[in-house]
């Protein structure tokens, strides 16, 4: 009976040694993630072993690549990943595993087929998967005291949108780019518009401007990426020749890696691809941004973004229509008047402050277009010269400073010059108060006073008028 039991145990032991198999499946789902799963004899998922051991049992490692990339690396070794010691064995996933499956079989004793020229694997307490950048994207740590028993532990923290936004904010702050709130744009001291994009060509912080200033605005694109398997090409056929038109950014010393901390004991590197500066242009600024894989080496883009920015003319001179109050006295219709107490005085029309309509030409400190929100306070300021539109046209002159309060609506103030009426021998007569005697004689002289007013850009008035006309409806003729 004892001998029979020994035979049974020997058979069971042989069966276990011969037929027990360790199968590890590594599925690379994208360039930032891979899943490590273990299977038993029957092909069912099983819990991760405490230690991977090929010393007595054959097995296999199946690598399923669901990406368009290649050259991922799979490491098996007894080293502690946390201490950053290099694992002793590497399985490079060759090109035949791109968008497909590669299987490495391991015989009892650790011999590898197909051979990779790296010796044998007998035991290994860790499995580590790295992408082409060398970044850890999946990690299995054995449960023998070296770490977690989970079948997948992310070795680096996933980047969130907040991480990327924080990185861009740091760039903006360090380079002293100014934000234009009404357009949600960032510009530098030279007026270059800076547009930040993620690796999927989606805007970060700011947006693509729909309109810009013709012959003035320039543009630079910044692409923030964590994957250097791609480069970016930006091209345009604008009416002006841009700087380094269509150059591939990656071939001009870019990207510029900058370390960005993403958690305790881990670092992630953002790479900033900067385009050449494009513009200025006239008419429109059409551009195309292409994301191109370095790995497939075909030059074909995997992602393309095409947009057009409409460019509007700017001018240093504009026409404004407004109303002003002037403190330059010009009494009219002067006549004698006897007060109730019997004293004689003079009365007149508009003897003090009066109002008038004026037309002005404004010379802007910086070229301006009312359809493009202001980016620089100097665009709001202009020097004006105008004349009256009421009374005898061309007899009053106004010069001063215009300040744009809101789009096309301005405050205006300055000096009013005109030939004004006065009573002979009574230059500063207070009408209705001072006594008057003698013969009434009125004369004219040039004098100056101050004025304040509001005006509107004639282009804005025209735009509003056209909008009003276009909103009207026409009735169909009756039958």
Secondary structure, DSSP 4 states (H G I P E B T S, - for coil): -HHHHHHHHHHHHHHHHHH--EEEEEEEEETTEEEEEEE-TTS-EEPPPSSEE-SSS-EEEEEEE-SS----EEEEESS-GGGTPPPSEEEE--GGGTTEEEEEEE-TTS-EES--SS----EESEEEEE-TTS-EEEEEE-TTTTS---S---SSPPPPHHHHHHHHHHHHHHHTPEEETTTTEEE-TT-EEEEEEETTS-BSSS---SEEETTT-EEEEEEEES-TTEEEEEEE--SSPPTTTT-BGGGTT--EEEEEEEETTEEEEEEEEEPPPEE--SSEEEEEEEEEESSS-S--EEEEEEEEEEEE--EEEEEEEEEEEE-----EEEEEEE-TTS-EEEEEES-S-EEEEEEEEEEEEEEE-TTS---SGGGGEEEEEEEESSSSTTSEEEEEEEEEEETTEEEEEEEEEEEEEEETTBTT--TTTS---S---EEEEEEEEEEEEEEEEHHHHHHHHHHHHHT---PPPP-
